[in-house]
Amino acid sequence: DGSIGMKKRQGMVDDFNDPGSSLVAFLLSSKAGGCGLNLIGGNRLVLFDPDWNPAVDKQAAARCWRDGQKKRCFTYRFLATGTVEEKIFQRQLSKEGLQSVVDDKEQVNALSTRDLKNLFKLRAGTP
């Protein structure tokens, strides 16, 4: 939640990254992580709440995938159908598709205007 001071947090990170550490998990909000934090002691990231800005989620994934990481890294996203999190994730995909077109990296299938409007449609009775 950002209430832990920088020095104390860095000590916790150092303990987690120590190869001899018995720690198996490090809980951190993507916003509190900030820039320059390396969590190479772990190789699995679980995203519970996607951010409207896809760069924030990519920054969170970059915490464990860094120089010095010796393990393969995995990112898991927990989403439920019909929730705002699903809509946010769909919006992220749309933004990333637009960014690829702007950067001319690759040709992508972007969401249509109808699809974008559908992102914000309330669906009563979704299981």
ABEGO torsion letter per residue (X at the ends): XGABBAAAAAAAAAAAABAABABABBBBBAAAAEBGBBBAABABBBBABBBABAAAAAAAAAAABBBGBABBBBBBBBBBBGBAAAAAAAAAAAAAAAAAAAAGABBBBBBBAAAAAAAABBBBGBX
